[in-house]
Amino acid sequence: MTPKRGLITDTFKVVKKARRRGKRDKSPSPPPPQLSEREQVLRELKKFDMHQKFGPCTGISRLQRWERAALHGLNPPQDIKDILLKESTDPEYTQRYYKHILSLSLLHIQIQSKTSQSLSL
């Protein structure tokens, strides 16, 4: 028979830290910043952009995506359509959220290809 081994706590004694007696004065966290109406509307449009339920959004405007989702019975929010119809001339409202990111990534690819071409010469 093998001898019975002790518990790990027999070898490594538990050391408890002393608790602090006084309560700390916690200052209340500042309230979240108030968003303007425009920022709130843009936030709702970005939520619509990010929602996969309404299908892909590459190459089409937000209104086209909304209409396609409605055509396929996906029940997109009516208030999004109202916003898009009301602000139909502002590209910040009509175009999808990642359009500027796409243009930046294309610019980055162009720069990379130019630098790799100059290095290979």
PyMOL commands that set and color helices and strands:
alter all, ss='L'
color gray80, all
select helices_A, chain A and resi 8-11+37-50+52-54+62-71+78-86+91-94+99-120
alter helices_A, ss='H'
color red, helices_A
deselect
rebuild
show_as cartoon
